[in-house]
Amino acid sequence: MTRMLATSPPDGPHHRRVGPAREDPRVHVPPPPRLIEHVRALPAAAPLLRALGRADGVYLIGGAVRDILLSRRPHELDLVVDGDAAAIARHLGPARIHDRFGTSTVKLGGFTYDIARTRTETYAHPGALPDVAPADLEQDLLRRDFTVNAIAMALSGAVPGELTPGPNALEDLDAKLLRVFHDRSFIDDPTRLLRLARYASRLEFAVEEHTLELARAAVRSGAVRTVSGPRIGAEVRLAARERDPVAVFEKLRELELDRAIDERFGLTDPELARRALELLPNDGRRDLVVLGLATRRVPAAALAELLESLAFDAHDRQAIAAAALRADAVTEALDGATSPSQIAEAVAGASPELVAIAGALGPIEKARAWLERLRHVQLEIDGRDLVAAGVPEGPAVGVGLRAALAAKLDGGLSGREDELDRALRAARGSG
């Protein structure tokens, strides 16, 4: 069963009126009992449904419903409540209530849930945070960013699993189209522009023609500059953490969104980025590689200012700046290395992300050797062993350990005694 949405979005100067969702779209819509079973099979759903019990007016909303209908398994479940959302949140467990927006955050069974009151949103000026007012479910669906995210599924009540789609929602899901509800969508909330790039890349959906025109017009008008840096930064971080961040950044470039953030920001060489990501080991951060490459054209002082304005934390600012500004120097040092110890010396102090970028710029096999093998080579001895053998505490200890590690990297040592002998000779000869 699918509830039909009678409400139509308000007409704009170029609005294309859309009718109710058709009963039999080609996208597969199982009956409500099957849909709710799909939800119950999700890891995050079990503790939620147990705690909800028979509470009425609670709906799964947005991307989770979209993904279930696309036969995907969502990991995050967002809820709307047609009623007192704060009461539902407190019923579920310890809740953090955000009164201004009628939202709550609840942690339950190791999962985090965002819970919102069904509402309408208005914007005092372009790029402002919304002013919200309670509304029914149908009105709430019309405030969503894209039609395919405007589908609600009842979690309880008379028909658990019943869908309530917004206008055109199921048709656009079937056609794999991203469409906004009204012509001011990107002006009211320009962060939707960055979400457009993320969803188009992740879902491999096309952008509906008029929506694409609106997006390009919003970018040309400077809409991105009406939003605070931290809000734009949050969307950039989400883009960089996508499963295929290169595709997202290619879409940002296609829409000229990257240059709207800063004229020097953006991924200009996607193949370089893909080579770097292929080199990156599992303990590296893909987002830092992509962001390092996207900021290579930004001078050091301007880069520090840009990352701070986008509210990156100190650790990530440092890592991105190193990846962006030091890659050429590390590449040059790797080019000149002829032995394992020289490779290790060339990348001394570098992160896996920086070395992956440096390797992608040229010396790919040398970077691979360090990333896969050399960085894991360790001595069996440490400074205490040298001091116990009579080396005074001070620089000579470091000289000895570095010499022993270099010899071990080059295959010239075997075992603890060889390491200590080599370290002692280097330490005693350093004075």
C-alpha positions as CSV (number, residue, x, y, z in Angstrom):
1,M,0.0,0.0,0.0
2,T,1.2,3.5,-0.9
3,R,-0.4,6.6,0.4
4,M,-0.8,9.3,-2.3
5,L,0.3,12.8,-1.6
6,A,-2.4,15.3,-2.5
7,T,-0.4,18.4,-1.7
8,S,1.4,20.1,-4.6
9,P,4.5,22.3,-4.1
10,P,3.9,26.0,-4.7
11,D,4.4,27.3,-8.2
12,G,7.5,29.3,-9.0
13,P,8.1,31.3,-12.2
14,H,9.4,28.2,-13.9
15,H,7.8,25.5,-11.8
16,R,6.8,22.2,-13.5
17,R,3.8,20.9,-11.7
18,V,4.1,17.2,-10.9
19,G,1.2,14.9,-10.1
20,P,1.0,12.2,-7.4
21,A,3.2,9.2,-7.5
22,R,1.9,6.5,-9.8
23,E,0.7,3.3,-8.3
24,D,2.9,1.0,-10.3
25,P,6.3,2.5,-10.9
26,R,9.0,0.3,-12.5
27,V,11.1,0.6,-9.4
28,H,10.2,-2.4,-7.3
29,V,8.0,-1.4,-4.3
30,P,7.2,-4.4,-2.2
31,P,4.0,-4.5,-0.1
32,P,4.2,-3.0,3.4
33,P,4.8,-6.3,5.2
34,R,7.8,-7.0,3.0
35,L,9.1,-3.5,3.4
36,I,9.0,-3.6,7.1
37,E,10.8,-6.9,7.1
38,H,13.5,-5.3,5.0
39,V,13.8,-2.6,7.7
40,R,13.9,-5.2,10.6
41,A,16.8,-7.0,8.8
42,L,19.0,-3.9,9.2
43,P,21.4,-3.9,12.1
44,A,20.4,-0.4,13.2
45,A,16.7,-1.2,13.2
46,A,16.5,-3.9,15.9
47,P,17.1,-1.8,18.9
48,L,15.1,1.1,17.4
49,L,12.0,-1.0,16.7
50,R,12.1,-2.7,20.1
51,A,12.2,0.6,21.9
52,L,9.5,2.2,19.7
53,G,7.0,-0.5,20.4
54,R,3.6,0.7,19.1
55,A,4.3,4.4,19.1
56,D,2.3,6.0,16.4
57,G,3.2,8.6,13.8
58,V,6.9,7.6,13.5
59,Y,8.3,7.3,10.0
60,L,11.6,6.3,8.5
61,I,12.5,9.1,6.1
62,G,14.9,10.1,3.3
63,G,17.9,8.3,2.2
64,A,17.2,5.1,4.1
65,V,13.9,4.6,2.4
66,R,15.4,5.5,-1.0
67,D,18.2,3.0,-0.5
68,I,15.8,0.2,0.6
69,L,13.8,0.7,-2.5
70,L,17.0,0.5,-4.5
71,S,17.8,-2.8,-2.8
72,R,20.7,-1.3,-0.8
73,R,21.3,-1.6,2.9
74,P,21.4,1.8,4.6
75,H,23.5,2.2,7.7
76,E,21.9,5.3,9.2
77,L,18.2,5.6,10.0
78,D,16.6,9.1,10.2
79,L,13.1,9.4,11.6
80,V,10.3,12.0,11.5
81,V,7.5,12.1,13.9
82,D,4.1,13.6,13.1
83,G,3.6,14.7,16.6
84,D,5.8,15.2,19.7
85,A,9.3,14.2,18.4
86,A,11.0,15.2,21.7
87,A,8.7,12.8,23.6
88,I,9.5,10.0,21.3
89,A,13.2,10.7,21.6
90,R,13.0,10.7,25.4
91,H,11.0,7.4,25.2
92,L,13.8,5.8,23.2
93,G,16.6,6.8,25.6
94,P,18.8,9.6,26.7
95,A,18.2,12.3,24.1
96,R,19.9,15.5,23.1
97,I,17.1,17.9,22.1
98,H,17.6,20.8,19.7
99,D,14.6,23.0,20.3
100,R,15.3,25.5,17.5
101,F,14.9,23.0,14.7
102,G,12.6,20.5,16.5
103,T,15.2,17.8,16.2
104,S,16.7,15.3,18.6
105,T,19.7,12.9,18.7
106,V,19.4,9.5,20.5
107,K,22.0,6.8,21.0
108,L,20.5,3.4,21.4
109,G,22.2,0.0,21.2
110,G,25.4,1.4,19.8
111,F,23.6,3.3,17.0
112,T,22.8,7.0,16.7
113,Y,19.4,8.2,15.4
114,D,18.3,11.7,14.3
115,I,14.7,12.3,15.1
116,A,12.8,15.4,13.8
117,R,9.3,16.8,14.1
118,T,7.5,17.0,10.8
119,R,7.8,20.6,9.8
120,T,8.0,23.4,7.2
121,E,11.0,25.6,6.7
122,T,11.3,29.2,5.6
123,Y,14.5,31.2,5.1
124,A,15.0,34.8,6.2
125,H,17.6,35.3,3.5
126,P,19.6,33.2,1.1
127,G,22.0,30.8,2.8
128,A,20.4,31.3,6.3
129,L,19.6,28.5,8.6
130,P,15.9,27.7,8.3
131,D,13.1,29.0,10.5
132,V,10.9,26.0,11.2
133,A,7.2,25.5,12.1
134,P,5.3,22.3,12.9
135,A,3.5,20.8,9.9
136,D,2.1,17.4,8.8
137,L,4.0,14.7,7.0
138,E,2.9,15.8,3.5
139,Q,4.2,19.3,4.0
140,D,7.4,17.9,5.6
141,L,8.1,15.9,2.4
142,L,7.9,19.0,0.3
143,R,10.8,20.7,2.2
144,R,13.2,17.9,1.3
145,D,16.3,18.5,-0.9
146,F,15.4,16.1,-3.8
147,T,12.3,14.2,-4.7
148,V,14.0,10.8,-4.3
149,N,14.7,11.7,-0.7
150,A,11.0,12.6,-0.1
151,I,9.6,9.2,0.8
152,A,8.4,8.2,4.3
153,M,7.8,4.7,5.6
154,A,5.6,4.1,8.6
155,L,7.4,2.2,11.3
156,S,4.3,1.6,13.4
157,G,0.7,2.5,13.4
158,A,-2.1,0.8,11.4
159,V,0.1,-0.3,8.5
160,P,3.8,-0.6,9.3
161,G,5.8,-0.4,6.1
162,E,3.3,1.8,4.3
163,L,5.0,4.4,2.0
164,T,4.1,8.1,1.7
165,P,6.0,9.5,-1.3
166,G,6.3,13.1,-2.2
167,P,5.3,14.3,-5.7
168,N,7.4,12.6,-8.4
169,A,9.4,10.7,-5.8
170,L,8.8,7.2,-7.1
171,E,8.9,8.3,-10.7
172,D,12.2,10.0,-10.3
173,L,13.6,7.1,-8.3
174,D,12.6,4.8,-11.2
175,A,14.1,7.1,-13.8
176,K,17.3,7.7,-11.7
177,L,16.8,11.4,-11.7
178,L,17.6,14.1,-9.1
179,R,15.1,16.9,-9.0
180,V,14.4,19.7,-6.6
181,F,10.9,20.7,-5.5
182,H,11.0,24.4,-6.3
183,D,13.0,27.0,-8.1
184,R,14.5,28.7,-5.0
185,S,15.8,25.4,-3.5
186,F,19.5,26.1,-4.2
187,I,19.2,29.7,-3.3
188,D,17.5,29.0,0.1
189,D,20.0,26.3,1.0
190,P,23.1,26.3,-1.3
191,T,24.5,23.3,0.6
192,R,22.1,21.4,-1.6
193,L,24.4,22.1,-4.5
194,L,27.2,20.0,-2.8
195,R,24.7,17.3,-2.0
196,L,23.6,17.2,-5.6
197,A,27.2,16.4,-6.5
198,R,27.4,13.7,-3.8
199,Y,24.1,12.0,-4.7
200,A,24.6,12.2,-8.4
201,S,28.0,10.4,-8.0
202,R,27.0,7.9,-5.3
203,L,23.7,6.8,-6.8
204,E,24.9,7.3,-10.4
205,F,21.7,9.3,-11.0
206,A,21.3,12.0,-13.7
207,V,20.3,15.5,-12.8
208,E,16.9,16.6,-14.2
209,E,17.3,19.2,-16.8
210,H,15.6,22.1,-15.0
211,T,17.3,21.2,-11.8
212,L,20.7,21.4,-13.6
213,E,19.8,24.8,-14.9
214,L,18.8,26.0,-11.4
215,A,22.1,24.6,-10.0
216,R,24.3,26.3,-12.5
217,A,22.4,29.6,-12.1
218,A,22.8,29.4,-8.3
219,V,26.5,28.8,-8.7
220,R,26.9,31.7,-11.1
221,S,25.0,34.0,-8.8
222,G,27.4,33.4,-5.9
223,A,25.0,31.4,-3.8
224,V,27.8,29.4,-2.1
225,R,29.2,32.6,-0.6
226,T,25.9,33.2,1.3
227,V,26.6,30.1,3.5
228,S,29.0,30.0,6.4
229,G,32.4,28.4,6.0
230,P,31.7,25.6,8.6
231,R,28.6,24.5,6.8
232,I,30.4,24.4,3.4
233,G,33.3,22.6,5.1
234,A,31.0,20.0,6.5
235,E,29.7,19.2,3.0
236,V,33.2,19.1,1.6
237,R,34.2,16.6,4.2
238,L,31.3,14.4,3.4
239,A,32.2,14.6,-0.3
240,A,35.7,13.5,0.4
241,R,34.5,10.6,2.5
242,E,32.3,9.1,-0.2
243,R,33.1,5.6,-1.5
244,D,34.3,7.2,-4.8
245,P,35.5,10.7,-3.8
246,V,37.1,11.3,-7.2
247,A,33.8,11.0,-8.9
248,V,32.2,13.5,-6.5
249,F,35.0,16.0,-7.0
250,E,34.7,15.5,-10.8
251,K,31.0,16.5,-10.4
252,L,31.9,19.4,-8.3
253,R,34.2,20.6,-11.1
254,E,31.5,20.0,-13.7
255,L,29.2,22.2,-11.7
256,E,32.0,24.8,-11.0
257,L,31.2,24.3,-7.3
258,D,34.9,23.7,-6.3
259,R,35.9,27.1,-7.7
260,A,33.0,28.7,-6.0
261,I,34.6,27.7,-2.7
262,D,38.0,29.0,-3.8
263,E,39.1,29.7,-7.4
264,R,42.2,27.5,-6.8
265,F,40.4,24.6,-5.1
266,G,39.5,21.5,-7.0
267,L,40.6,18.2,-8.4
268,T,42.3,19.0,-11.7
269,D,43.8,15.6,-12.4
270,P,41.3,12.8,-11.5
271,E,43.7,10.1,-12.8
272,L,46.5,11.3,-10.5
273,A,44.0,11.0,-7.6
274,R,43.0,7.5,-8.6
275,R,46.6,6.4,-8.8
276,A,47.3,7.9,-5.3
277,L,44.2,6.1,-3.9
278,E,45.3,2.8,-5.5
279,L,48.6,3.2,-3.7
280,L,47.1,4.2,-0.3
281,P,47.2,1.3,2.2
282,N,44.2,0.4,4.3
283,D,45.3,2.4,7.3
284,G,45.5,5.6,5.2
285,R,42.7,8.1,4.9
286,R,41.3,8.5,1.4
287,D,39.6,11.8,2.2
288,L,43.0,13.4,3.1
289,V,44.5,12.2,-0.2
290,V,41.7,13.8,-2.2
291,L,41.7,17.0,-0.2
292,G,45.5,17.2,-0.4
293,L,45.3,17.0,-4.2
294,A,42.4,19.4,-4.4
295,T,44.4,22.1,-2.6
296,R,47.7,21.7,-4.4
297,R,47.2,25.0,-6.2
298,V,46.5,27.0,-3.1
299,P,49.6,28.8,-1.6
300,A,50.6,27.9,1.9
301,A,49.2,31.0,3.7
302,A,46.0,31.0,1.8
303,L,45.6,27.2,2.3
304,A,45.9,27.6,6.1
305,E,43.2,30.4,6.0
306,L,40.9,28.3,3.7
307,L,41.0,25.2,5.8
308,E,40.4,27.1,9.0
309,S,37.5,29.0,7.4
310,L,36.0,25.6,6.5
311,A,36.3,24.5,10.1
312,F,38.7,21.6,9.5
313,D,40.2,20.4,12.8
314,A,43.9,21.0,13.5
315,H,45.1,17.5,12.8
316,D,43.3,17.4,9.4
317,R,44.5,20.9,8.5
318,Q,48.1,19.8,9.1
319,A,47.7,16.6,7.2
320,I,46.0,18.2,4.2
321,A,48.6,21.0,4.0
322,A,51.5,18.5,4.2
323,A,49.9,16.4,1.4
324,A,49.3,19.5,-0.7
325,L,52.6,21.4,-0.2
326,R,55.3,18.7,0.4
327,A,54.3,16.2,-2.3
328,D,56.7,17.6,-5.0
329,A,59.6,17.6,-2.6
330,V,59.0,14.0,-1.5
331,T,58.6,13.0,-5.2
332,E,62.0,14.5,-6.0
333,A,63.6,12.8,-3.0
334,L,62.2,9.5,-3.9
335,D,63.4,9.9,-7.5
336,G,66.9,10.2,-6.2
337,A,66.7,7.2,-3.8
338,T,68.6,4.1,-5.0
339,S,68.3,1.8,-1.9
340,P,65.6,0.9,0.6
341,S,67.3,3.0,3.3
342,Q,67.4,6.0,1.0
343,I,63.7,5.5,0.2
344,A,63.0,5.6,3.9
345,E,65.1,8.7,4.3
346,A,63.4,10.4,1.4
347,V,60.0,10.0,3.1
348,A,61.1,10.5,6.7
349,G,58.3,12.0,8.7
350,A,55.7,11.7,5.9
351,S,52.3,10.3,6.2
352,P,51.0,7.4,4.1
353,E,48.7,9.9,2.4
354,L,51.6,12.2,1.4
355,V,53.7,9.2,0.2
356,A,50.8,7.9,-1.9
357,I,50.5,11.3,-3.6
358,A,54.2,11.6,-4.1
359,G,54.4,8.1,-5.6
360,A,51.4,8.8,-7.9
361,L,53.4,11.8,-9.3
362,G,56.1,9.6,-10.6
363,P,58.2,7.1,-8.4
364,I,55.3,4.8,-7.9
365,E,57.2,1.6,-7.2
366,K,59.5,3.2,-4.6
367,A,56.5,4.7,-2.9
368,R,54.8,1.3,-3.0
369,A,57.9,-0.4,-1.4
370,W,57.7,2.0,1.5
371,L,54.0,1.9,1.9
372,E,53.7,-1.9,1.7
373,R,57.0,-3.1,3.4
374,L,59.7,-0.6,4.4
375,R,57.6,1.5,6.8
376,H,56.9,-1.7,8.9
377,V,60.6,-2.6,9.4
378,Q,61.6,-2.0,13.0
379,L,64.7,-2.6,15.2
380,E,64.7,-5.1,18.0
381,I,66.8,-2.7,20.0
382,D,66.1,0.8,21.3
383,G,68.0,3.6,22.9
384,R,68.1,2.0,26.3
385,D,70.2,-0.8,24.9
386,L,72.8,1.7,23.7
387,V,72.8,3.5,27.0
388,A,73.2,0.2,28.8
389,A,76.2,-0.6,26.6
390,G,77.9,2.7,27.6
391,V,76.7,5.2,25.0
392,P,76.0,8.6,26.8
393,E,72.4,9.8,26.5
394,G,72.2,12.4,23.7
395,P,72.5,12.7,19.9
396,A,74.9,9.7,19.6
397,V,72.0,7.4,20.5
398,G,69.9,8.6,17.6
399,V,72.9,8.4,15.3
400,G,73.4,4.8,16.3
401,L,69.7,3.8,15.9
402,R,69.4,5.4,12.5
403,A,72.5,3.7,11.2
404,A,71.2,0.3,12.4
405,L,67.8,0.8,10.9
406,A,69.4,1.8,7.5
407,A,71.5,-1.3,7.5
408,K,68.6,-3.5,8.4
409,L,66.5,-1.9,5.6
410,D,69.3,-2.6,3.1
411,G,69.5,-6.3,4.3
412,G,72.8,-6.0,6.0
413,L,71.7,-7.1,9.5
414,S,70.2,-10.2,11.0
415,G,69.1,-10.3,14.6
416,R,69.5,-8.3,17.7
417,E,73.2,-8.7,18.2
418,D,74.0,-7.4,14.6
419,E,71.7,-4.5,15.2
420,L,73.4,-3.5,18.5
421,D,76.9,-3.9,17.0
422,R,76.1,-1.7,14.1
423,A,74.4,0.9,16.3
424,L,77.3,1.0,18.8
425,R,79.9,1.5,16.0
426,A,77.9,4.3,14.5
427,A,77.2,6.0,17.9
428,R,80.8,5.8,19.1
429,G,82.1,7.1,15.8
430,S,79.8,10.0,15.8
431,G,81.8,11.9,18.4
